[in-house]
Amino acid sequence: MNRLINFVAVFVILFSLGSCGSKDNDDSVKPTEKSKILVNYPWRMSSVTDLSGNTIAPSLLNQQTKDIATYMDIQFLANNVTKALEQKSSQVINGGTWYLIDNAATLDIAITGFSGKFGVVELTNSKLRLKSTMPVGGVDAETIMVFEPVIK
């Protein structure tokens, strides 16, 4: 049970790194090519890099980030619902909403009262790269979270 609670906390912390904001941008409700790609399949974090693309060693990442990469897949649904799925069982751990805003340059994720805005660096059928600030070696740094599709 503690492990499940930790997973939920990890997901909430990761996606609450951004600031709160309203969704009064009309682009957030219109399907775009990028939003169609995003909902094709769940996404799994494969690595975290610095802004130059150099992979950050997992030992430098905090436990929450390591747990997301190890235990969770993120699924985006066409109705703007997002779910954190446990990788092995595909059970829903947590959920909320998502919107592509700012002409699809920002992914805004709101999870049960928390929200985070992540810069969309790349979104293709084979890769999702999101810019975020997170602890690296105990110091906050701008990073790129790299996700790959989970095709079963």
Secondary structure, DSSP 4 states (H G I P E B T S, - for coil): -HHHHHHHHHHHHHHTSS-------GGGTS--HHHHHHTSS-EEEEEEE-TTSPBPPGGGB-HHHHHHHHHEEEEE-TTSEEEEEETTT--EEEEEEEEEETTTTEEEEEETTEEEEEEEEEE-SS-EEEEEEEEETTEEEEEEEEEEE---
